[in-house]
Amino acid sequence: MTRLLMVCTANICRSPMAQVVMAQLAERAGRASDTHVDSAGTRASWLGARADARANAALTERGYRLGRLRSRRVAEKDFAKFDLILAMDQSNLDDLRKICPSEHAHKLRLFLEFAPELGLLEIPDPYYGGPKGFEYVLDLCEAAARGLIAQISGART
């Protein structure tokens, strides 16, 4: 079982989108039973809030199901529980490094590292923009998820 934690700032836009995309693409690839995906925020000031309606709209438009995800903050136990903790941007990664126990620091990565063909490392925060920003984030999440699934699948064959 590979346990993945997707992390952004507030856990209402990027990380829930990444969670849903990763989980559903893993399911389509036949990896649902050996892949667990969750999400959290480094600051998550709106604890228990649902994902942003624009994130939900972008996901729904492409056939993803958001479900009943609620925002939460990264907890100390997450560092031991998850195999990979994937930040959406460098600021999130820096925040994670500040609170991560040293024995788990090797688990911290940027999600877009799994889509090197894009030539990008950060998924921008779409919160202050419009629907096109959420569609772009979804494009990036799909590319990174496909790359990560390929790596996970390659490691298990």
DSSP file (Angstrom, degrees, kcal/mol; ACC not computed):
  #  RESIDUE AA STRUCTURE BP1 BP2  ACC     N-H-->O    O-->H-N    N-H-->O    O-->H-N    TCO  KAPPA ALPHA  PHI   PSI    X-CA   Y-CA   Z-CA
    1    1 A M              0   0    0      0, 0.0     2,-0.6     0, 0.0    34,-0.2   0.000 360.0 360.0 360.0 127.2    0.0    0.0    0.0
    2    2 A T  E     -a   35   0A   0     32,-2.7    34,-2.9    80,-0.0     2,-0.5  -0.915 360.0-157.6-102.1 123.2    1.3    3.4   -1.0
    3    3 A R  E     -a   36   0A   0     -2,-0.6    80,-2.1    32,-0.2    81,-1.8  -0.901  11.6-172.4-107.2 122.9    0.0    6.2    1.2
    4    4 A L  E     -ab  37  84A   0     32,-3.1    34,-2.3    -2,-0.5     2,-0.5  -0.926  12.0-163.7-119.5 136.1    0.1    9.7   -0.3
    5    5 A L  E     -ab  38  85A   0     79,-2.3    81,-3.0    -2,-0.4     2,-0.4  -0.977   9.3-155.3-119.7 119.8   -0.7   13.0    1.3
    6    6 A M  E     -ab  39  86A   0     32,-2.6    34,-2.2    -2,-0.5     2,-0.4  -0.791  17.3-166.7 -92.6 132.3   -1.3   16.0   -1.0
    7    7 A V  E     +ab  40  87A   0     79,-2.9    81,-1.9    -2,-0.4    82,-0.3  -0.973  21.1 149.0-131.8 129.5   -0.6   19.4    0.7
    8    8 A C  E     -a   41   0A   0     32,-1.6    34,-2.4    -2,-0.4    35,-0.2  -0.502  56.9 -84.2-128.1-155.1   -1.4   23.0   -0.2
    9    9 A T  S    S+     0   0    0     32,-0.3    35,-2.6    -2,-0.2    34,-2.6   0.977 114.9   9.6 -82.8 -61.7   -2.0   26.0    2.0
   10   10 A A  S    S-     0   0    0     33,-0.2    36,-0.3    31,-0.2    31,-0.2   0.535  89.1-127.7-101.5  -8.0   -5.7   25.9    3.1
   11   11 A N  S    S+     0   0    0     29,-0.3    30,-0.1    60,-0.1    28,-0.1   0.874  84.9  98.0  62.0  38.8   -6.7   22.5    1.8
   12   12 A I  S    S+     0   0    0     39,-0.1    40,-3.3    59,-0.1    43,-0.2   0.469  89.4  15.5-128.6  -9.4   -9.6   23.9   -0.1
   13   13 A C  S  > S+     0   0    0     38,-0.2     4,-1.7    42,-0.1     5,-0.2   0.538 124.6  22.3-125.4 -81.5   -8.3   24.2   -3.7
   14   14 A R  H  > S+     0   0    0      1,-0.2     4,-2.9     2,-0.2     5,-0.2   0.929 120.5  47.0 -67.7 -50.3   -5.1   22.5   -4.9
   15   15 A S  H  > S+     0   0    0      1,-0.2     4,-2.5     2,-0.2    -1,-0.2   0.890 113.1  48.0 -67.6 -37.9   -4.6   19.6   -2.5
   16   16 A P  H  > S+     0   0    0      0, 0.0     4,-2.5     0, 0.0    -1,-0.2   0.906 113.5  49.7 -65.1 -36.3   -8.2   18.3   -2.6
   17   17 A M  H  X S+     0   0    0     -4,-1.7     4,-2.6     1,-0.2     5,-0.2   0.940 112.2  47.0 -63.4 -45.4   -8.1   18.5   -6.4
   18   18 A A  H  X S+     0   0    0     -4,-2.9     4,-2.7     1,-0.2     5,-0.2   0.889 111.5  52.3 -62.7 -39.1   -4.8   16.6   -6.4
   19   19 A Q  H  X S+     0   0    0     -4,-2.5     4,-2.6    -5,-0.2     5,-0.2   0.944 112.4  43.6 -60.9 -49.4   -6.3   14.0   -3.9
   20   20 A V  H  X S+     0   0    0     -4,-2.5     4,-2.6     2,-0.2     5,-0.3   0.931 116.1  46.9 -64.5 -46.8   -9.3   13.4   -6.1
   21   21 A V  H  X S+     0   0    0     -4,-2.6     4,-2.7    -5,-0.2     5,-0.3   0.945 114.5  46.7 -61.5 -48.6   -7.4   13.2   -9.3
   22   22 A M  H  X S+     0   0    0     -4,-2.7     4,-2.3    -5,-0.2    -2,-0.2   0.930 114.6  46.7 -61.1 -46.4   -4.7   10.9   -7.9
   23   23 A A  H  X S+     0   0    0     -4,-2.6     4,-2.0    -5,-0.2    -1,-0.2   0.920 116.4  43.3 -63.5 -44.2   -7.2    8.6   -6.3
   24   24 A Q  H  X S+     0   0    0     -4,-2.6     4,-2.1    -5,-0.2    -1,-0.2   0.855 114.5  48.5 -76.5 -33.1   -9.5    8.3   -9.3
   25   25 A L  H  X S+     0   0    0     -4,-2.7     4,-1.6    -5,-0.3    -1,-0.2   0.873 111.1  52.1 -71.1 -34.9   -6.6    7.9  -11.8
   26   26 A A  H  <>S+     0   0    0     -4,-2.3     5,-3.5    -5,-0.3     6,-0.5   0.904 109.3  50.7 -62.9 -40.2   -5.1    5.2   -9.6
   27   27 A E  H ><5S+     0   0    0     -4,-2.0     3,-1.7     4,-0.3     5,-0.3   0.935 109.3  49.4 -61.7 -46.8   -8.5    3.5   -9.6
   28   28 A R  H 3<5S+     0   0    0     -4,-2.1    -1,-0.2     1,-0.3    -2,-0.2   0.795 109.4  53.6 -63.3 -28.0   -8.6    3.6  -13.4
   29   29 A A  T 3<5S-     0   0    0     -4,-1.6    -1,-0.3    -5,-0.1    -2,-0.2   0.376 121.6-107.5 -87.6   4.6   -5.1    2.2  -13.5
   30   30 A G  T < 5S+     0   0    0     -3,-1.7    -3,-0.2    -4,-0.1     3,-0.2   0.731  93.1 110.7  78.1  21.6   -6.1   -0.7  -11.3
   31   31 A R    > < +     0   0    0     -5,-3.5     3,-0.8    -6,-0.2     4,-0.3   0.215  34.6 107.3-111.8  12.2   -4.2    0.6   -8.3
   32   32 A A  G >  S+     0   0    0     -6,-0.5     3,-0.9    -5,-0.3    -5,-0.1   0.878  78.1  53.0 -60.7 -39.0   -7.1    1.6   -6.1
   33   33 A S  G 3  S+     0   0    0      1,-0.2    -1,-0.2    -3,-0.2    -2,-0.1   0.705 117.0  36.9 -74.1 -18.2   -6.5   -1.3   -3.7
   34   34 A D  G <  S+     0   0    0     -3,-0.8   -32,-2.7   -33,-0.1     2,-0.4   0.176 106.8  72.6-119.7  19.5   -2.9   -0.4   -3.1
   35   35 A T  E <   -a    2   0A   0     -3,-0.9     2,-0.5    -4,-0.3   -32,-0.2  -0.978  53.2-174.9-136.0 123.0   -3.0    3.4   -3.1
   36   36 A H  E     -a    3   0A   0    -34,-2.9   -32,-3.1    -2,-0.4     2,-0.4  -0.968   9.4-170.4-115.7 130.5   -4.4    5.5   -0.4
   37   37 A V  E     +a    4   0A   0     -2,-0.5     2,-0.3   -34,-0.2   -32,-0.2  -0.974  12.0 161.1-126.6 134.9   -4.6    9.3   -1.0
   38   38 A D  E     -a    5   0A   0    -34,-2.3   -32,-2.6    -2,-0.4     2,-0.3  -0.826  20.2-144.2-135.9 175.3   -5.5   12.1    1.5
   39   39 A S  E     +a    6   0A   0     -2,-0.3     2,-0.3   -34,-0.2   -32,-0.2  -0.978  18.1 165.3-144.4 158.8   -5.0   15.8    1.6
   40   40 A A  E     -a    7   0A   0    -34,-2.2   -32,-1.6    -2,-0.3     2,-0.3  -0.951  26.9-118.3-159.3 171.7   -4.2   18.5    4.2
   41   41 A G  E     -ac   8  73A   0     31,-2.2    33,-2.5    -2,-0.3   -32,-0.3  -0.900  11.3-137.9-121.8 152.4   -3.1   22.1    4.4
   42   42 A T  S    S+     0   0    0    -34,-2.4   -33,-0.2    -2,-0.3   -32,-0.1   0.793 109.7  11.2 -75.6 -27.6   -0.1   23.7    6.0
   43   43 A R  S    S+     0   0    0    -34,-2.6   -33,-0.2   -35,-0.2    30,-0.1   0.684  78.3 175.8-118.9 -35.4   -2.2   26.5    7.4
   44   44 A A        +     0   0    0    -35,-2.6     3,-0.4    28,-0.2   -34,-0.2   0.771   2.9 173.4  28.8  64.7   -5.8   25.3    6.8
   45   45 A S  S    S+     0   0    0      1,-0.3     2,-0.7    27,-0.1    -1,-0.2   0.709  70.2  61.6 -72.5 -19.2   -7.4   28.2    8.6
   46   46 A W  S >  S-     0   0    0    -36,-0.3     3,-2.3    26,-0.1    25,-0.3  -0.504  81.0-169.7-103.3  62.4  -10.9   27.0    7.5
   47   47 A L  T 3  S+     0   0    0     -2,-0.7    25,-0.2    -3,-0.4     3,-0.1  -0.269  71.1  14.2 -57.4 132.3  -10.8   23.7    9.3
   48   48 A G  T 3  S+     0   0    0     23,-2.8    -1,-0.3     1,-0.3    24,-0.1   0.446  93.2 140.3  83.0   1.0  -13.7   21.5    8.2
   49   49 A A    <   -     0   0    0     -3,-2.3    22,-2.8    21,-0.1    -1,-0.3  -0.426  53.4-115.7 -75.5 151.8  -14.6   23.6    5.2
   50   50 A R  B     -E   70   0B   0     20,-0.2    20,-0.2     1,-0.2     3,-0.1  -0.380  45.0 -81.1 -75.3 163.1  -15.6   22.0    2.0
   51   51 A A        -     0   0    0     18,-0.5   -38,-0.2     1,-0.1    -1,-0.2  -0.276  62.5 -80.0 -61.8 152.7  -13.4   22.4   -1.1
   52   52 A D     >  -     0   0    0    -40,-3.3     4,-2.1     1,-0.1     3,-0.5  -0.255  37.1-125.5 -54.5 138.9  -13.8   25.6   -3.1
   53   53 A A  H  > S+     0   0    0      1,-0.2     4,-2.4     2,-0.2    -1,-0.1   0.820 110.9  56.0 -60.0 -32.2  -16.9   25.5   -5.3
   54   54 A R  H  > S+     0   0    0      2,-0.2     4,-2.1     1,-0.2    -1,-0.2   0.855 106.2  50.3 -70.6 -33.6  -14.7   26.4   -8.3
   55   55 A A  H  > S+     0   0    0     -3,-0.5     4,-2.4   -43,-0.2    -2,-0.2   0.927 111.5  48.7 -65.3 -44.9  -12.5   23.4   -7.6
   56   56 A N  H  X S+     0   0    0     -4,-2.1     4,-2.9     1,-0.2    -2,-0.2   0.905 110.4  51.2 -60.7 -42.8  -15.5   21.2   -7.5
   57   57 A A  H  X S+     0   0    0     -4,-2.4     4,-2.4     2,-0.2    -1,-0.2   0.916 110.7  47.9 -63.0 -43.5  -16.9   22.7  -10.7
   58   58 A A  H  X S+     0   0    0     -4,-2.1     4,-1.0     2,-0.2    -2,-0.2   0.918 114.5  46.5 -63.8 -43.2  -13.6   22.0  -12.6
   59   59 A L  H ><>S+     0   0    0     -4,-2.4     5,-2.6     1,-0.2     3,-0.7   0.939 112.9  48.8 -63.3 -47.3  -13.4   18.5  -11.2
   60   60 A T  H ><5S+     0   0    0     -4,-2.9     3,-1.7     1,-0.2    -2,-0.2   0.889 104.2  59.9 -60.8 -40.7  -17.1   17.8  -12.1
   61   61 A E  H 3<5S+     0   0    0     -4,-2.4    -1,-0.2     1,-0.3    -2,-0.2   0.816 109.6  43.8 -58.0 -31.2  -16.6   19.1  -15.6
   62   62 A R  T <<5S-     0   0    0     -4,-1.0    -1,-0.3    -3,-0.7    -2,-0.2   0.328 124.8 -99.7 -98.5   7.1  -14.0   16.5  -16.2
   63   63 A G  T < 5S+     0   0    0     -3,-1.7     2,-0.2     1,-0.3    -3,-0.2   0.621  75.8 137.2  90.5  12.3  -15.9   13.6  -14.6
   64   64 A Y      < -     0   0    0     -5,-2.6     2,-0.6    -6,-0.2    -1,-0.3  -0.619  47.5-136.3 -89.5 153.5  -14.2   13.5  -11.2
   65   65 A R        -     0   0    0     -2,-0.2   -41,-0.1     1,-0.1    -9,-0.0  -0.946  12.9-169.7-111.7 116.9  -16.2   13.1   -8.0
   66   66 A L    >   -     0   0    0     -2,-0.6     3,-0.5     1,-0.2    -1,-0.1   0.887  22.5-175.5 -73.7 -39.5  -15.1   15.4   -5.1
   67   67 A G  T 3   -     0   0    0      1,-0.2    -1,-0.2     2,-0.0   -47,-0.0  -0.445  51.5 -39.1  76.1-151.6  -17.2   13.7   -2.5
   68   68 A R  T 3  S+     0   0    0     -2,-0.1    -1,-0.2   -18,-0.1    -2,-0.0  -0.174  75.6 161.3-108.3  38.4  -17.4   15.0    1.1
   69   69 A L    <   -     0   0    0     -3,-0.5   -18,-0.5   -53,-0.0     2,-0.4  -0.298  19.1-163.4 -61.1 143.0  -13.8   16.1    1.6
   70   70 A R  B     -E   50   0B   0    -20,-0.2   -20,-0.2   -54,-0.0   -21,-0.1  -0.977  24.0-104.5-129.2 142.8  -13.2   18.6    4.5
   71   71 A S        +     0   0    0    -22,-2.8   -23,-2.8    -2,-0.4     2,-0.3  -0.325  43.3 168.6 -68.0 146.6  -10.2   20.8    5.0
   72   72 A R        -     0   0    0    -25,-0.2   -31,-2.2   -24,-0.1     2,-0.3  -0.968  32.2-110.1-150.3 162.4   -7.7   19.9    7.7
   73   73 A R  B     -c   41   0A   0     -2,-0.3   -31,-0.2   -33,-0.2     2,-0.1  -0.700  43.1 -94.3 -95.1 147.7   -4.3   20.9    8.8
   74   74 A V        -     0   0    0    -33,-2.5     2,-0.3    -2,-0.3    -1,-0.1  -0.392  46.8-153.2 -57.3 133.1   -1.2   18.7    8.5
   75   75 A A    >>  -     0   0    0      1,-0.1     3,-1.4    -2,-0.1     4,-0.6  -0.780  24.8-114.1-111.8 156.2   -0.7   16.8   11.8
   76   76 A E  H >> S+     0   0    0     -2,-0.3     3,-1.1     1,-0.3     4,-0.5   0.859 115.5  59.7 -56.6 -37.8    2.4   15.4   13.3
   77   77 A K  H >> S+     0   0    0      1,-0.2     4,-2.1     2,-0.2     3,-0.6   0.744  90.2  72.7 -65.2 -22.6    1.2   11.9   12.9
   78   78 A D  H <> S+     0   0    0     -3,-1.4     4,-2.3     1,-0.2    -1,-0.2   0.844  87.7  61.5 -60.8 -33.9    0.9   12.4    9.1
   79   79 A F  H << S+     0   0    0     -3,-1.1    -1,-0.2    -4,-0.6    -2,-0.2   0.844 112.2  36.6 -65.6 -32.7    4.7   12.3    8.7
   80   80 A A  H << S+     0   0    0     -3,-0.6    -1,-0.2    -4,-0.5    -2,-0.2   0.819 116.7  53.5 -83.8 -33.7    4.8    8.7   10.0
   81   81 A K  H  < S+     0   0    0     -4,-2.1     2,-0.3     2,-0.0    -2,-0.2   0.847 100.3  64.5 -72.6 -36.6    1.6    7.6    8.4
   82   82 A F     <  -     0   0    0     -4,-2.3   -78,-0.2    -5,-0.1     3,-0.1  -0.659  60.0-154.3-100.3 147.3    2.3    8.6    4.8
   83   83 A D  S    S+     0   0    0    -80,-2.1     2,-0.4     1,-0.3   -79,-0.2   0.825  88.8  21.6 -82.0 -35.9    4.9    7.3    2.4
   84   84 A L  E     -b    4   0A   0    -81,-1.8   -79,-2.3     2,-0.0     2,-0.6  -1.000  62.4-162.7-135.0 135.6    5.0   10.5    0.3
   85   85 A I  E     -bd   5 108A   0     22,-2.6    24,-2.2    -2,-0.4     2,-0.7  -0.962  18.7-161.3-119.4 110.6    4.0   14.0    1.3
   86   86 A L  E     -bd   6 109A   0    -81,-3.0   -79,-2.9    -2,-0.6    24,-0.2  -0.836   1.8-156.1-109.3 112.1    3.5   16.0   -1.8
   87   87 A A  E     -bd   7 110A   0     22,-3.1    24,-2.7    -2,-0.7    25,-0.4  -0.538  13.8-143.6 -84.7 148.3    3.5   19.8   -1.7
   88   88 A M  S    S+     0   0    0    -81,-1.9    35,-3.5    -2,-0.2     2,-0.3   0.771  80.7   6.5 -82.3 -27.5    1.9   21.9   -4.3
   89   89 A D  S  > S-     0   0    0    -82,-0.3     4,-2.2    33,-0.2     5,-0.2  -0.929  80.6 -97.1-148.7 174.0    4.5   24.7   -4.2
   90   90 A Q  H  > S+     0   0    0     -2,-0.3     4,-2.9     1,-0.2     5,-0.2   0.857 119.6  56.2 -64.1 -36.6    7.8   25.6   -2.7
   91   91 A S  H  > S+     0   0    0      2,-0.2     4,-2.4     1,-0.2    -1,-0.2   0.916 108.7  47.2 -62.3 -42.7    6.2   27.6    0.1
   92   92 A N  H  > S+     0   0    0      2,-0.2     4,-2.4     1,-0.2    -2,-0.2   0.910 112.4  50.4 -63.2 -41.8    4.2   24.6    1.2
   93   93 A L  H  X S+     0   0    0     -4,-2.2     4,-2.4     2,-0.2    -2,-0.2   0.912 109.9  49.9 -63.2 -42.8    7.3   22.4    1.0
   94   94 A D  H  X S+     0   0    0     -4,-2.9     4,-1.4     2,-0.2    -1,-0.2   0.918 110.6  50.0 -61.6 -43.4    9.2   24.9    3.1
   95   95 A D  H  X S+     0   0    0     -4,-2.4     4,-0.9     1,-0.2    -2,-0.2   0.904 111.0  49.6 -61.2 -41.5    6.4   24.9    5.7
   96   96 A L  H >X S+     0   0    0     -4,-2.4     4,-1.6     1,-0.2     3,-0.7   0.904 106.6  55.2 -64.3 -41.4    6.4   21.1    5.8
   97   97 A R  H 3< S+     0   0    0     -4,-2.4    -1,-0.2     1,-0.2    -2,-0.2   0.825 102.7  57.9 -61.6 -31.4   10.2   21.0    6.3
   98   98 A K  H 3< S+     0   0    0     -4,-1.4    -1,-0.2     1,-0.2    -2,-0.2   0.805 118.1  29.5 -68.8 -29.4    9.9   23.2    9.3
   99   99 A I  H << S+     0   0    0     -4,-0.9    -2,-0.2    -3,-0.7    -1,-0.2   0.501  94.1 106.6-110.6  -5.8    7.5   20.8   11.1
  100  100 A C  S  < S-     0   0    0     -4,-1.6     5,-0.1    -5,-0.1     2,-0.1  -0.602  73.6-118.5 -80.4 128.6    8.6   17.5    9.8
  101  101 A P    >   -     0   0    0      0, 0.0     3,-2.4     0, 0.0     4,-0.4  -0.405  29.0-117.1 -59.3 141.5   10.6   15.2   12.1
  102  102 A S  G >  S+     0   0    0      1,-0.3     3,-1.1     2,-0.2     4,-0.3   0.793 111.2  63.3 -56.2 -32.3   14.1   14.6   10.5
  103  103 A E  G 3  S+     0   0    0      1,-0.2    -1,-0.3     2,-0.1     3,-0.1   0.639 109.5  40.7 -70.5 -11.1   13.5   10.8   10.1
  104  104 A H  G X  S+     0   0    0     -3,-2.4     3,-2.1     1,-0.1     4,-0.3   0.361  81.4 103.3-114.0   3.6   10.6   11.5    7.7
  105  105 A A  G X  S+     0   0    0     -3,-1.1     3,-1.5    -4,-0.4    -2,-0.1   0.789  71.4  67.7 -59.2 -28.9   12.2   14.4    5.7
  106  106 A H  G 3  S+     0   0    0     -4,-0.3    -1,-0.3     1,-0.3    -2,-0.1   0.644  90.9  64.1 -66.5 -13.5   12.9   12.1    2.8
  107  107 A K  G <  S+     0   0    0     -3,-2.1   -22,-2.6   -23,-0.1     2,-0.4   0.626  79.8 100.1 -83.8 -14.4    9.1   11.7    2.2
  108  108 A L  E <   +d   85   0A   0     -3,-1.5     2,-0.3    -4,-0.3   -22,-0.2  -0.608  46.2 145.3 -82.8 126.0    8.7   15.4    1.3
  109  109 A R  E     -d   86   0A   0    -24,-2.2   -22,-3.1    -2,-0.4     2,-0.4  -0.946  51.2-101.8-147.8 165.5    8.5   16.2   -2.4
  110  110 A L  E >   -d   87   0A   0     -2,-0.3     3,-1.6   -24,-0.2     4,-0.2  -0.809  29.8-134.1 -88.8 136.6    6.8   18.6   -4.8
  111  111 A F  G >  S+     0   0    0    -24,-2.7     3,-1.7    -2,-0.4    -1,-0.1   0.879 102.8  60.3 -59.4 -39.8    3.9   16.9   -6.6
  112  112 A L  G >  S+     0   0    0      9,-0.6     3,-2.0   -25,-0.4    -1,-0.3   0.557  79.2  85.8 -72.0  -5.0    5.0   18.3  -10.0
  113  113 A E  G <  S+     0   0    0     -3,-1.6    -1,-0.3     1,-0.3    -2,-0.2   0.754  84.4  61.7 -59.7 -21.2    8.4   16.4   -9.7
  114  114 A F  G <  S+     0   0    0     -3,-1.7    -1,-0.3     1,-0.2    -2,-0.2   0.372 100.8  52.4 -89.0   4.9    6.4   13.6  -11.2
  115  115 A A    X   +     0   0    0     -3,-2.0     3,-2.0     5,-0.2     5,-0.5  -0.456  61.9 156.7-131.9  60.9    5.7   15.5  -14.4
  116  116 A P  G >   +     0   0    0      0, 0.0     3,-1.3     0, 0.0    -1,-0.1   0.751  65.0  73.3 -61.8 -23.0    9.2   16.6  -15.4
  117  117 A E  G 3  S+     0   0    0      1,-0.3    -3,-0.0     2,-0.1    -2,-0.0   0.717  89.2  61.7 -63.5 -19.4    8.0   17.0  -19.1
  118  118 A L  G <  S-     0   0    0     -3,-2.0    -1,-0.3    -6,-0.2     3,-0.1   0.729  97.4-137.7 -78.5 -22.3    6.1   20.2  -18.0
  119  119 A G    <   +     0   0    0     -3,-1.3     2,-0.3    -4,-0.4    -2,-0.1   0.757  66.6 110.8  69.6  23.3    9.3   22.0  -16.9
  120  120 A L        -     0   0    0     -5,-0.5    -1,-0.3    -8,-0.2    -5,-0.2  -0.893  46.2-173.7-126.0 155.5    7.5   23.3  -13.8
  121  121 A L        +     0   0    0     -2,-0.3    -9,-0.6     1,-0.1     2,-0.4   0.557  66.8  63.4-120.1 -17.6    7.8   22.5  -10.1
  122  122 A E        -     0   0    0    -10,-0.1   -33,-0.2   -11,-0.1    -1,-0.1  -0.893  61.4-147.1-119.0 141.0    4.9   24.5   -8.6
  123  123 A I        -     0   0    0    -35,-3.5  -109,-0.1    -2,-0.4    14,-0.1  -0.913  35.9-128.9 -96.5 115.3    1.1   24.3   -8.9
  124  124 A P        -     0   0    0      0, 0.0   -35,-0.0     0, 0.0    13,-0.0  -0.280  19.0-107.4 -69.3 150.9   -0.1   27.9   -8.6
  125  125 A D        -     0   0    0      1,-0.1     3,-0.4  -112,-0.0     9,-0.1  -0.670  29.2-169.5 -77.5 118.9   -2.8   28.7   -6.1
  126  126 A P    >   +     0   0    0      0, 0.0     3,-2.2     0, 0.0     8,-0.2   0.445  55.0 107.7 -87.5   1.2   -6.0   29.5   -8.2
  127  127 A Y  T 3  S+     0   0    0      1,-0.3   -73,-0.1     6,-0.1     7,-0.0   0.828  81.1  41.3 -53.1 -43.4   -7.9   30.9   -5.2
  128  128 A Y  T 3  S+     0   0    0     -3,-0.4    -1,-0.3     5,-0.0     2,-0.1   0.330 111.6  67.2 -90.8   9.2   -7.8   34.6   -6.3
  129  129 A G  S <  S-     0   0    0     -3,-2.2    -4,-0.0     1,-0.2     0, 0.0  -0.273  82.8 -94.1-110.9-161.6   -8.4   33.9  -10.0
  130  130 A G    >>  -     0   0    0     -2,-0.1     3,-1.0   -76,-0.0     4,-0.9  -0.275  52.9 -69.9-107.4-167.0  -11.2   32.6  -12.1
  131  131 A P  H 3> S+     0   0    0      0, 0.0     4,-2.1     0, 0.0     3,-0.3   0.808 123.6  63.3 -58.3 -34.4  -12.3   29.2  -13.5
  132  132 A K  H 3> S+     0   0    0      1,-0.2     4,-2.3     2,-0.2     5,-0.2   0.862  98.9  56.0 -62.3 -34.5   -9.4   29.0  -16.0
  133  133 A G  H <> S+     0   0    0     -3,-1.0     4,-2.1     1,-0.2    -1,-0.2   0.878 107.6  48.1 -63.5 -37.6   -7.0   28.9  -13.1
  134  134 A F  H  X S+     0   0    0     -4,-0.9     4,-2.1    -3,-0.3    -2,-0.2   0.861 109.9  52.0 -71.6 -36.2   -8.7   25.9  -11.6
  135  135 A E  H  X S+     0   0    0     -4,-2.1     4,-2.2     2,-0.2    -2,-0.2   0.903 109.8  49.8 -64.4 -40.5   -8.7   24.2  -15.0
  136  136 A Y  H  X S+     0   0    0     -4,-2.3     4,-2.3     2,-0.2    -2,-0.2   0.918 109.3  50.9 -64.1 -44.1   -5.0   24.8  -15.3
  137  137 A V  H  X S+     0   0    0     -4,-2.1     4,-2.7     1,-0.2    -1,-0.2   0.905 109.6  51.6 -59.0 -41.3   -4.4   23.4  -11.8
  138  138 A L  H  X S+     0   0    0     -4,-2.1     4,-2.5     2,-0.2    -2,-0.2   0.899 107.0  52.8 -63.7 -41.3   -6.4   20.3  -12.8
  139  139 A D  H  X S+     0   0    0     -4,-2.2     4,-2.0     2,-0.2    -2,-0.2   0.932 112.2  45.7 -56.8 -46.4   -4.2   19.9  -15.9
  140  140 A L  H  X S+     0   0    0     -4,-2.3     4,-2.5     1,-0.2     5,-0.2   0.902 111.7  51.2 -66.5 -41.9   -1.1   20.0  -13.7
  141  141 A C  H  X S+     0   0    0     -4,-2.7     4,-2.7     1,-0.2    -1,-0.2   0.899 109.5  50.8 -62.4 -40.8   -2.6   17.6  -11.2
  142  142 A E  H  X S+     0   0    0     -4,-2.5     4,-2.4     2,-0.2    -1,-0.2   0.917 111.1  48.0 -64.1 -42.4   -3.5   15.1  -13.9
  143  143 A A  H  X S+     0   0    0     -4,-2.0     4,-2.0     2,-0.2    -2,-0.2   0.933 115.0  44.6 -64.0 -45.7    0.0   15.2  -15.4
  144  144 A A  H  X S+     0   0    0     -4,-2.5     4,-2.6     2,-0.2    -2,-0.2   0.899 112.9  51.6 -66.1 -40.3    1.7   14.7  -12.0
  145  145 A A  H  X S+     0   0    0     -4,-2.7     4,-2.8    -5,-0.2     5,-0.2   0.913 108.7  50.7 -63.8 -42.6   -0.8   12.0  -11.0
  146  146 A R  H  X S+     0   0    0     -4,-2.4     4,-2.2     1,-0.2    -1,-0.2   0.919 112.4  47.6 -61.1 -42.0   -0.1   10.1  -14.3
  147  147 A G  H  X S+     0   0    0     -4,-2.0     4,-2.0     2,-0.2    -2,-0.2   0.905 113.0  47.3 -65.3 -41.5    3.6   10.3  -13.6
  148  148 A L  H  X S+     0   0    0     -4,-2.6     4,-2.9     2,-0.2     5,-0.2   0.903 111.1  51.2 -67.7 -41.3    3.4    9.2  -10.0
  149  149 A I  H  X S+     0   0    0     -4,-2.8     4,-3.0     1,-0.2     5,-0.2   0.911 109.3  51.5 -61.8 -41.5    1.1    6.3  -11.0
  150  150 A A  H  X S+     0   0    0     -4,-2.2     4,-2.3    -5,-0.2    -1,-0.2   0.905 111.9  46.8 -61.7 -40.7    3.6    5.2  -13.6
  151  151 A Q  H  X S+     0   0    0     -4,-2.0     4,-1.9     2,-0.2    -2,-0.2   0.926 114.0  46.7 -67.6 -44.2    6.4    5.3  -11.0
  152  152 A I  H  X S+     0   0    0     -4,-2.9     4,-0.9     1,-0.2    -2,-0.2   0.922 114.3  48.2 -62.1 -44.1    4.3    3.4   -8.5
  153  153 A S  H >X S+     0   0    0     -4,-3.0     3,-0.5     1,-0.2     4,-0.5   0.888 111.0  50.8 -64.6 -39.6    3.3    0.8  -11.1
  154  154 A G  H >< S+     0   0    0     -4,-2.3     3,-0.6     1,-0.2    -1,-0.2   0.850 107.1  53.8 -65.9 -34.5    6.9    0.5  -12.3
  155  155 A A  H 3< S+     0   0    0     -4,-1.9    -1,-0.2     1,-0.2    -2,-0.2   0.699 112.6  44.7 -72.2 -19.3    8.1   -0.1   -8.7
  156  156 A R  H <<        0   0    0     -4,-0.9    -1,-0.2    -3,-0.5    -2,-0.2   0.413 360.0 360.0-107.8   0.8    5.6   -2.9   -8.3
  157  157 A T    <<        0   0    0     -3,-0.6    -1,-0.1    -4,-0.5    -2,-0.1   0.473 360.0 360.0 -97.8 360.0    6.0   -4.9  -11.5
